[in-house]
Amino acid sequence: MKWSDLIEKIPPVFKNKYVITIILFLLWIIFFDANNLISRVRERMELNKLKAEKEYYLEKIESDSSRLMELRTDNENLEKFAREQYRMKNPDEDIYIIISPEEEKKNIKDTR
């Protein structure tokens, strides 16, 4: 096959200089440009992921702030928190910690 045979097999629509220019432009925009379409889609997905993380952390900050305010204003809540989280006790008390089987399995996995 010669080049002339191959060129004759190309449909006349694709021989038009405007169509060739548009195809080259689209190829350039999609693949080769610094702001190409592929990287823009990837960056958009990253942006959506970061927005979701931001929402999560804002909700976490809000709940922690309300919990902190609760602990600062009420001594009973502060004592309850200290007993539950840090296992603090009065000198004449004994503490018994009951762990469910699910929590025990989780603790075993965390220590490995």
ABEGO torsion letter per residue (X at the ends): XBAAAAAAABBAAAABAAAAAAAAAAAAAAAABAABAAAAAAAAAAAAAAAAAAAAAAAAAAAAAAAAAAAAABAAAAAAAAAAAAGBBBAABBBBBBBBAAAAAAAAAAAX
